[in-house]
Amino acid sequence: MLCGRGEEQAVIDRLLAGARSGSSGTLVVRGEPGIGKTALLEYAVASASGMRVLRSAGVESEAELPFAGLHLLLGGALDCLPRLPGPQRRALEGAFGLASAQPGDGLFVGLAVLSLLSELAEDGPLLCVVDDAQWLDRASAGALLLAARRLHAEGVALLLAARDGEDTAIAPGLPELTLTGLSAVDAAALLDAQGGELAAGVRHRVLTESGGNPLALLELPAALAGQGHGGAVRTGSLPLTTRLRIAFHGQASRLPPATQTMLLLAAAGGDGLGTILRAAASFGAGLADLAAAERAGLVRVTDQAVTFRHSLVRAAVYQGAPLARRLAAHEALAEVLDTPAEADRRSWHLASAVTGPDEQVATELEGAAVRAGQRSGYAAAAAAYARAAQLSVDPIACARRLTLAAEAAGEVGDLDYARELAERAAGRGDDTALLARLAHVRAAADFGQGALHAAFAQLCTGVDLVSNDEPHRTLWMLTDMVFLSWHADDRDLAATTGARLDSLPLPATDPLAPHHDLLRWLVVLASDRPADGLPRLPDVMARAARTASANLRGLLLTVAAALVVGDDARAAELAAAVSRTARHQGRIGLLAPALVYLAWTRFTLGNHRDALTMAAEAARMAQDTEQHEWHSQANSVLACLAAVTGDQQRCRETAKVAIRDATTPNSIGALAGRWALGLLELGLGRAGTALAHLETFTQGTLRCQLPIIRSTPDLIESAVRLGEPARAAEPFDRLAAFAAHSGQPWLNALVLRCTALLATDEDAEQHYLGALALRDDNHPMDAARTQLLYGEWLRRARRRSDARRHLREALHTFDRLGAEPWADRARAELNAIGGAAATGRASGALAGLTPQELQIVRLAASGMSNRDIAAQLFLSPRTVGYHLYKAYPKLGVTSRAELPAVAGD
């Protein structure tokens, strides 16, 4: 029984009980070394009767081996791989080196882990235990984190232990239990339970210096007694972890030399018993020599592995050994790791066995980096490239490897490390191609940390370094410059980018020429540059869409451009294509932005229910993958949807998240969050508050970001309703100019509606009629708002019959879209003229479903199985079943067969 951990044991008991009842849960146990994390994990394992248990642990020496920790956890369950969906099975096979890595990204492995855990739990509840999670390789930690965030109804308990203060990717957003020292009473009880008499001075000192740390209470008595004089030699000034390490080293150093050799080989990263025994043969040591370490309680030996009692024992053995012995141990381990499957471990042991430049070892380590990158283990790739650079003999090879390391660090989002590596590489060579790549890395790091002007300067440097015979590389860097200038809200940056675009030698026959023209148009929209010599924007957009790169990132840029210029239908088509491909290929990192763009198009095109499901999925996906800007944008769509429906609390909550998580104050998520707040107030009839919100983000120099243009009609209506039309003059001019360039009829209709609002009563009607003539069924909310405003104008003109027709049509659309504040406004106008307004449309059965339930119900109604739905939505089949179970009563059905009748509601 654990001493003084009753409350903590109760938390573990609840976690296990939940798994036995079919619910999943995750818990991260945190605390300093020796505080009892491992003991609590052992308690969980001992209490897991009737459950299957999988165990793993992070090992510091293996932190640079991608998916090493994950393989240790799931290696015994690979017989279940054939039961996974094909793309997920292939992702795990690639991660574990069982097959060639497939196109996709490392995050997809996390979804495969989720599916595998769900499959394992089909046979009964499952407990997964991971100790020393702070030392998991980044690829394993990321996969486990993604799976943990999506566990729901599988019957899986995931329990992890991690040190306080360690940089680990496993804990963000997961429930935590922090262990502190035992109380004075419990500490004394634990100390006394060990037996043996302690001198009063030693006992007092142990209780004082241990701070209630259980491992210290167990180990310090012997260490202090070994100092002689009743423990009079003072070590209290040292940190507790250091004192414990010294204590363990003292125990190990008293063992026979051959035993110390066996321990060193295990501590150097050779936990596998077979590997240790093969390496030990060169030192004349063998299995029998481990017996003394077992008797001392330092290790546990099985037929497969040597497991240290505590990670501090491993650290004490390794760090206490002389350098020459450590080098020899790594060399011996590298010598016996001679199969292709062991190549990565071999290369790292070779790197640890040399003390100076060694090109052969650097080459082997670079090979490990390449393999890690192919498996999306970018953190491991960055570490291997960086170490290979240190071992490089040739300065050019060193610079190249540092560049590759910087790019890999950027892929994993380690921006500070990417910048550090890039700066080191830039000082080691004058290869312009490498320097251009390094400038791009530093620009990405600066952009990710909000230093937009610094990022722009780096991109300018990169463009200057790229030779004219690489126009495509230059074009993609200029693409980043265009979008960065919009984010920076800086017209001068846009003009600078435009000048560089003009000088780019790209012939009209080049397949990327439409992309080039589109970028030039974006610069025109964002600055005062004339559009002389450019083809019409609608024609450019059409050509760019037809020739969009098969590269998903390039295609996403085309989607973004289509949204920016108001070509919503085309943006919807392209975004749907990107999301389908991203799902199929497992490109999880790109799925969140694709879903955000798709949600925006569904919102602007009036399909609010689909917009809600897509934005909600995008928000979940972005949160799971820690893509803060896309989490911001997804929530801004949710905020706008809530504003339209008049849900004040949800609008304000999601807008707050959108603004909080935005990369910069001028990014789309932040701007759209503020737009949602203004739209909400306008719908509720509070024009003054609405105008105050809308004007906060329309005062910059660019003022052409998507939310700014889209919100301008709301600003104009607010200003007119407030009786201050002068505040709408400049925004109106900007909207009119933008619409003229865009060539989109729905935008021209908005301009005419705003013209009518600003016109005298004598001139307003012709503009309203012009707007209605251009109205677009693809933008029903905009058309209905125009009819509402025209109907209000007609009522004021005492033309009740004409007003009644337009108001009824507007009300019908508002009811269909669930736009309650606008419907209430139309209904009030009808009541004022005796229009016998309907009391509102009944919501439909689907209205009571959550976005995720709605998505699952629709897929189930189409005939998809739970397993197929799970694969498409990156959930487990049990979670799909759980949501269907919750949805049936809301829909008034009892079986799957009844869903098609209600899914189209």
VENVEN-V107343 format. One record per residue. RES is the residue in one small letter. PHI is phi in whole degrees, -180 to 180 (none if undefined). Layout:
res:RES phi:PHI
res:RES phi:PHI
This chain:
res:m phi:none
res:l phi:-74
res:c phi:-91
res:g phi:74
res:r phi:-121
res:g phi:-60
res:e phi:-66
res:e phi:-67
res:q phi:-63
res:a phi:-65
res:v phi:-63
res:i phi:-64
res:d phi:-59
res:r phi:-68
res:l phi:-62
res:l phi:-69
res:a phi:-62
res:g phi:-62
res:a phi:-65
res:r phi:-66
res:s phi:-90
res:g phi:102
res:s phi:-95
res:s phi:-104
res:g phi:-158
res:t phi:-130
res:l phi:-145
res:v phi:-106
res:v phi:-94
res:r phi:-117
res:g phi:164
res:e phi:-72
res:p phi:-57
res:g phi:83
res:i phi:-78
res:g phi:115
res:k phi:-63
res:t phi:-63
res:a phi:-62
res:l phi:-69
res:l phi:-64
res:e phi:-63
res:y phi:-61
res:a phi:-62
res:v phi:-63
res:a phi:-66
res:s phi:-90
res:a phi:-87
res:s phi:-63
res:g phi:79
res:m phi:-117
res:r phi:-80
res:v phi:-120
res:l phi:-115
res:r phi:-130
res:s phi:-155
res:a phi:-155
res:g phi:-75
res:v phi:-124
res:e phi:-56
res:s phi:-73
res:e phi:-112
res:a phi:-67
res:e phi:-103
res:l phi:-104
res:p phi:-61
res:f phi:67
res:a phi:-63
res:g phi:-65
res:l phi:-67
res:h phi:-64
res:l phi:-64
res:l phi:-73
res:l phi:-110
res:g phi:-58
res:g phi:-84
res:a phi:-118
res:l phi:-71
res:d phi:-66
res:c phi:-87
res:l phi:-55
res:p phi:-60
res:r phi:-84
res:l phi:-84
res:p phi:-56
res:g phi:-48
res:p phi:-61
res:q phi:-72
res:r phi:-60
res:r phi:-66
res:a phi:-63
res:l phi:-69
res:e phi:-61
res:g phi:-66
res:a phi:-63
res:f phi:-91
res:g phi:73
res:l phi:-87
res:a phi:-158
res:s phi:-66
res:a phi:-64
res:q phi:-97
res:p phi:-58
res:g phi:152
res:d phi:-140
res:g phi:-61
res:l phi:-64
res:f phi:-65
res:v phi:-61
res:g phi:-61
res:l phi:-71
res:a phi:-66
res:v phi:-62
res:l phi:-57
res:s phi:-65
res:l phi:-66
res:l phi:-62
res:s phi:-63
res:e phi:-63
res:l phi:-63
res:a phi:-75
res:e phi:-61
res:d phi:-91
res:g phi:141
res:p phi:-59
res:l phi:-129
res:l phi:-117
res:c phi:-112
res:v phi:-122
res:v phi:-129
res:d phi:-95
res:d phi:50
res:a phi:-63
res:q phi:-64
res:w phi:-107
res:l phi:-62
res:d phi:-62
res:r phi:-61
res:a phi:-66
res:s phi:-66
res:a phi:-61
res:g phi:-64
res:a phi:-66
res:l phi:-66
res:l phi:-63
res:l phi:-64
res:a phi:-64
res:a phi:-60
res:r phi:-70
res:r phi:-111
res:l phi:-68
res:h phi:-147
res:a phi:-128
res:e phi:-99
res:g phi:82
res:v phi:-117
res:a phi:-109
res:l phi:-114
res:l phi:-123
res:l phi:-127
res:a phi:-121
res:a phi:-145
res:r phi:-72
res:d phi:-65
res:g phi:80
res:e phi:-89
res:d phi:-81
res:t phi:-129
res:a phi:-90
res:i phi:-90
res:a phi:-99
res:p phi:-54
res:g phi:84
res:l phi:-96
res:p phi:-59
res:e phi:-127
res:l phi:-128
res:t phi:-98
res:l phi:-90
res:t phi:-118
res:g phi:-64
res:l phi:-66
res:s phi:-65
res:a phi:-59
res:v phi:-66
res:d phi:-69
res:a phi:-64
res:a phi:-65
res:a phi:-65
res:l phi:-64
res:l phi:-63
res:d phi:-70
res:a phi:-70
res:q phi:-77
res:g phi:81
res:g phi:83
res:e phi:-92
res:l phi:-110
res:a phi:-58
res:a phi:-56
res:g phi:-66
res:v phi:-66
res:r phi:-59
res:h phi:-62
res:r phi:-67
res:v phi:-62
res:l phi:-64
res:t phi:-74
res:e phi:-80
res:s phi:-72
res:g phi:60
res:g phi:80
res:n phi:-76
res:p phi:-60
res:l phi:-65
res:a phi:-66
res:l phi:-63
res:l phi:-84
res:e phi:-102
res:l phi:-67
res:p phi:-56
res:a phi:-66
res:a phi:-66
res:l phi:-70
res:a phi:-63
res:g phi:-68
res:q phi:-79
res:g phi:81
res:h phi:54
res:g phi:61
res:g phi:81
res:a phi:-76
res:v phi:-70
res:r phi:-88
res:t phi:-124
res:g phi:-64
res:s phi:-76
res:l phi:-83
res:p phi:-59
res:l phi:-59
res:t phi:-59
res:t phi:-65
res:r phi:-64
res:l phi:-67
res:r phi:-63
res:i phi:-61
res:a phi:-62
res:f phi:-67
res:h phi:-64
res:g phi:-61
res:q phi:-65
res:a phi:-67
res:s phi:-70
res:r phi:-90
res:l phi:-84
res:p phi:-58
res:p phi:-54
res:a phi:-65
res:t phi:-66
res:q phi:-62
res:t phi:-63
res:m phi:-62
res:l phi:-64
res:l phi:-64
res:l phi:-62
res:a phi:-68
res:a phi:-69
res:a phi:-76
res:g phi:119
res:g phi:-112
res:d phi:-61
res:g phi:-61
res:l phi:-61
res:g phi:-60
res:t phi:-63
res:i phi:-63
res:l phi:-66
res:r phi:-65
res:a phi:-69
res:a phi:-69
res:a phi:-59
res:s phi:-70
res:f phi:-103
res:g phi:75
res:a phi:-111
res:g phi:-158
res:l phi:-59
res:a phi:-60
res:d phi:-73
res:l phi:-83
res:a phi:-61
res:a phi:-64
res:a phi:-69
res:e phi:-66
res:r phi:-63
res:a phi:-77
res:g phi:78
res:l phi:-88
res:v phi:-139
res:r phi:-123
res:v phi:-112
res:t phi:-118
res:d phi:-74
res:q phi:-121
res:a phi:-150
res:v phi:-111
res:t phi:-113
res:f phi:-73
res:r phi:-58
res:h phi:-153
res:s phi:-61
res:l phi:-69
res:v phi:-66
res:r phi:-58
res:a phi:-62
res:a phi:-65
res:v phi:-65
res:y phi:-71
res:q phi:-72
res:g phi:-83
res:a phi:-79
res:p phi:-61
res:l phi:-54
res:a phi:-60
res:r phi:-69
res:r phi:-64
res:l phi:-61
res:a phi:-65
res:a phi:-64
res:h phi:-64
res:e phi:-64
res:a phi:-65
res:l phi:-64
res:a phi:-62
res:e phi:-64
res:v phi:-92
res:l phi:-87
res:d phi:-116
res:t phi:-102
res:p phi:-57
res:a phi:-67
res:e phi:-103
res:a phi:-61
res:d phi:-66
res:r phi:-62
res:r phi:-60
res:s phi:-64
res:w phi:-71
res:h phi:-67
res:l phi:-61
res:a phi:-64
res:s phi:-82
res:a phi:-97
res:v phi:-114
res:t phi:-116
res:g phi:-151
res:p phi:-55
res:d phi:-155
res:e phi:-66
res:q phi:-65
res:v phi:-67
res:a phi:-60
res:t phi:-65
res:e phi:-63
res:l phi:-68
res:e phi:-63
res:g phi:-61
res:a phi:-63
res:a phi:-65
res:v phi:-62
res:r phi:-63
res:a phi:-63
res:g phi:-64
res:q phi:-64
res:r phi:-98
res:s phi:65
res:g phi:-90
res:y phi:-68
res:a phi:-65
res:a phi:-65
res:a phi:-63
res:a phi:-61
res:a phi:-64
res:a phi:-68
res:y phi:-62
res:a phi:-65
res:r phi:-67
res:a phi:-61
res:a phi:-63
res:q phi:-62
res:l phi:-91
res:s phi:-70
res:v phi:-88
res:d phi:-88
res:p phi:-59
res:i phi:-67
res:a phi:-64
res:c phi:-62
res:a phi:-65
res:r phi:-64
res:r phi:-68
res:l phi:-65
res:t phi:-64
res:l phi:-63
res:a phi:-63
res:a phi:-63
res:e phi:-65
res:a phi:-67
res:a phi:-63
res:g phi:-64
res:e phi:-62
res:v phi:-89
res:g phi:85
res:d phi:-87
res:l phi:-70
res:d phi:-63
res:y phi:-68
res:a phi:-60
res:r phi:-66
res:e phi:-60
res:l phi:-65
res:a phi:-63
res:e phi:-68
res:r phi:-65
res:a phi:-68
res:a phi:-63
res:g phi:-88
res:r phi:-118
res:g phi:-176
res:d phi:-126
res:d phi:-69
res:t phi:-65
res:a phi:-65
res:l phi:-66
res:l phi:-63
res:a phi:-66
res:r phi:-63
res:l phi:-67
res:a phi:-63
res:h phi:-65
res:v phi:-62
res:r phi:-67
res:a phi:-64
res:a phi:-63
res:a phi:-65
res:d phi:-63
res:f phi:-63
res:g phi:-62
res:q phi:-106
res:g phi:85
res:a phi:-89
res:l phi:-70
res:h phi:-69
res:a phi:-65
res:a phi:-63
res:f phi:-63
res:a phi:-62
res:q phi:-65
res:l phi:-65
res:c phi:-59
res:t phi:-60
res:g phi:-62
res:v phi:-63
res:d phi:-63
res:l phi:-83
res:v phi:-77
res:s phi:-74
res:n phi:-67
res:d phi:-86
res:e phi:-124
res:p phi:-63
res:h phi:-69
res:r phi:-61
res:t phi:-62
res:l phi:-63
res:w phi:-69
res:m phi:-69
res:l phi:-66
res:t phi:-59
res:d phi:-61
res:m phi:-65
res:v phi:-63
res:f phi:-70
res:l phi:-68
res:s phi:-64
res:w phi:-68
res:h phi:-61
res:a phi:-77
res:d phi:57
res:d phi:-131
res:r phi:-67
res:d phi:-65
res:l phi:-64
res:a phi:-63
res:a phi:-65
res:t phi:-61
res:t phi:-63
res:g phi:-60
res:a phi:-63
res:r phi:-72
res:l phi:-64
res:d phi:-62
res:s phi:-91
res:l phi:-74
res:p phi:-79
res:l phi:-123
res:p phi:-68
res:a phi:-63
res:t phi:-84
res:d phi:-66
res:p phi:-61
res:l phi:-96
res:a phi:-60
res:p phi:-61
res:h phi:-64
res:h phi:-62
res:d phi:-63
res:l phi:-64
res:l phi:-62
res:r phi:-64
res:w phi:-66
res:l phi:-61
res:v phi:-67
res:v phi:-58
res:l phi:-66
res:a phi:-100
res:s phi:-150
res:d phi:-92
res:r phi:-65
res:p phi:-75
res:a phi:-96
res:d phi:-57
res:g phi:83
res:l phi:-89
res:p phi:-64
res:r phi:-58
res:l phi:-59
res:p phi:-59
res:d phi:-68
res:v phi:-63
res:m phi:-62
res:a phi:-63
res:r phi:-66
res:a phi:-63
res:a phi:-67
res:r phi:-68
res:t phi:-107
res:a phi:-56
res:s phi:-62
res:a phi:-67
res:n phi:-64
res:l phi:-63
res:r phi:-64
res:g phi:-64
res:l phi:-67
res:l phi:-62
res:l phi:-62
res:t phi:-67
res:v phi:-61
res:a phi:-59
res:a phi:-64
res:a phi:-62
res:l phi:-65
res:v phi:-61
res:v phi:-90
res:g phi:88
res:d phi:-88
res:d phi:-66
res:a phi:-62
res:r phi:-67
res:a phi:-61
res:a phi:-63
res:e phi:-63
res:l phi:-70
res:a phi:-65
res:a phi:-63
res:a phi:-65
res:v phi:-64
res:s phi:-65
res:r phi:-63
res:t phi:-66
res:a phi:-63
res:r phi:-63
res:h phi:-64
res:q phi:-88
res:g phi:73
res:r phi:-87
res:i phi:-63
res:g phi:-62
res:l phi:-97
res:l phi:-69
res:a phi:-59
res:p phi:-63
res:a phi:-62
res:l phi:-69
res:v phi:-62
res:y phi:-62
res:l phi:-66
res:a phi:-64
res:w phi:-59
res:t phi:-67
res:r phi:-64
res:f phi:-65
res:t phi:-69
res:l phi:-90
res:g phi:86
res:n phi:-96
res:h phi:-69
res:r phi:-67
res:d phi:-66
res:a phi:-60
res:l phi:-64
res:t phi:-66
res:m phi:-72
res:a phi:-66
res:a phi:-65
res:e phi:-66
res:a phi:-61
res:a phi:-63
res:r phi:-63
res:m phi:-65
res:a phi:-65
res:q phi:-67
res:d phi:-63
res:t phi:-102
res:e phi:56
res:q phi:-98
res:h phi:-65
res:e phi:-64
res:w phi:-74
res:h phi:-64
res:s phi:-62
res:q phi:-67
res:a phi:-61
res:n phi:-70
res:s phi:-68
res:v phi:-65
res:l phi:-60
res:a phi:-66
res:c phi:-65
res:l phi:-63
res:a phi:-65
res:a phi:-64
res:v phi:-64
res:t phi:-84
res:g phi:82
res:d phi:-81
res:q phi:-64
res:q phi:-64
res:r phi:-65
res:c phi:-61
res:r phi:-68
res:e phi:-66
res:t phi:-73
res:a phi:-64
res:k phi:-62
res:v phi:-65
res:a phi:-60
res:i phi:-71
res:r phi:-66
res:d phi:-89
res:a phi:-65
res:t phi:-65
res:t phi:-139
res:p phi:-62
res:n phi:-106
res:s phi:-74
res:i phi:-59
res:g phi:-60
res:a phi:-66
res:l phi:-64
res:a phi:-69
res:g phi:-61
res:r phi:-72
res:w phi:-59
res:a phi:-58
res:l phi:-64
res:g phi:-67
res:l phi:-64
res:l phi:-59
res:e phi:-65
res:l phi:-65
res:g phi:-62
res:l phi:-85
res:g phi:85
res:r phi:-104
res:a phi:-64
res:g phi:-63
res:t phi:-66
res:a phi:-60
res:l phi:-63
res:a phi:-61
res:h phi:-65
res:l phi:-70
res:e phi:-76
res:t phi:-67
res:f phi:-123
res:t phi:-117
res:q phi:-105
res:g phi:-79
res:t phi:-90
res:l phi:-85
res:r phi:57
res:c phi:-123
res:q phi:-60
res:l phi:-50
res:p phi:-65
res:i phi:-70
res:i phi:-64
res:r phi:-66
res:s phi:-88
res:t phi:-60
res:p phi:-60
res:d phi:-68
res:l phi:-62
res:i phi:-64
res:e phi:-63
res:s phi:-63
res:a phi:-63
res:v phi:-66
res:r phi:-64
res:l phi:-81
res:g phi:80
res:e phi:-129
res:p phi:-63
res:a phi:-61
res:r phi:-71
res:a phi:-100
res:a phi:-62
res:e phi:-66
res:p phi:-58
res:f phi:-64
res:d phi:-59
res:r phi:-65
res:l phi:-64
res:a phi:-64
res:a phi:-65
res:f phi:-64
res:a phi:-64
res:a phi:-63
res:h phi:-69
res:s phi:-65
res:g phi:74
res:q phi:-91
res:p phi:-56
res:w phi:-66
res:l phi:-70
res:n phi:-64
res:a phi:-65
res:l phi:-66
res:v phi:-61
res:l phi:-66
res:r phi:-62
res:c phi:-67
res:t phi:-61
res:a phi:-62
res:l phi:-63
res:l phi:-88
res:a phi:-82
res:t phi:-72
res:d phi:-57
res:e phi:-66
res:d phi:-100
res:a phi:-66
res:e phi:-61
res:q phi:-62
res:h phi:-74
res:y phi:-62
res:l phi:-64
res:g phi:-64
res:a phi:-64
res:l phi:-69
res:a phi:-66
res:l phi:-94
res:r phi:-60
res:d phi:-121
res:d phi:-62
res:n phi:-76
res:h phi:-126
res:p phi:-65
res:m phi:-65
res:d phi:-63
res:a phi:-63
res:a phi:-66
res:r phi:-66
res:t phi:-65
res:q phi:-63
res:l phi:-62
res:l phi:-64
res:y phi:-68
res:g phi:-62
res:e phi:-64
res:w phi:-63
res:l phi:-64
res:r phi:-63
res:r phi:-65
res:a phi:-83
res:r phi:64
res:r phi:-102
res:r phi:-64
res:s phi:-64
res:d phi:-64
res:a phi:-62
res:r phi:-59
res:r phi:-63
res:h phi:-70
res:l phi:-68
res:r phi:-65
res:e phi:-64
res:a phi:-64
res:l phi:-61
res:h phi:-59
res:t phi:-68
res:f phi:-62
res:d phi:-62
res:r phi:-63
res:l phi:-86
res:g phi:73
res:a phi:-87
res:e phi:-61
res:p phi:-61
res:w phi:-73
res:a phi:-64
res:d phi:-61
res:r phi:-66
res:a phi:-65
res:r phi:-65
res:a phi:-63
res:e phi:-64
res:l phi:-65
res:n phi:-62
res:a phi:-67
res:i phi:-111
res:g phi:71
res:g phi:-90
res:a phi:48
res:a phi:-67
res:a phi:-65
res:t phi:-82
res:g phi:121
res:r phi:-82
res:a phi:-64
res:s phi:-64
res:g phi:88
res:a phi:-61
res:l phi:-71
res:a phi:-65
res:g phi:-85
res:l phi:-85
res:t phi:-71
res:p phi:-54
res:q phi:-70
res:e phi:-61
res:l phi:-61
res:q phi:-60
res:i phi:-69
res:v phi:-60
res:r phi:-64
res:l phi:-68
res:a phi:-66
res:a phi:-65
res:s phi:-78
res:g phi:104
res:m phi:-75
res:s phi:-78
res:n phi:-58
res:r phi:-65
res:d phi:-69
res:i phi:-63
res:a phi:-59
res:a phi:-65
res:q phi:-74
res:l phi:-98
res:f phi:59
res:l phi:-123
res:s phi:-92
res:p phi:-57
res:r phi:-66
res:t phi:-66
res:v phi:-60
res:g phi:-61
res:y phi:-62
res:h phi:-67
res:l phi:-64
res:y phi:-60
res:k phi:-74
res:a phi:-81
res:y phi:-53
res:p phi:-62
res:k phi:-66
res:l phi:-90
res:g phi:74
res:v phi:-120
res:t phi:-123
res:s phi:-149
res:r phi:-63
res:a phi:-64
res:e phi:-87
res:l phi:-64
res:p phi:-56
res:a phi:-72
res:v phi:-111
res:a phi:-68
res:g phi:-91
res:d phi:-59
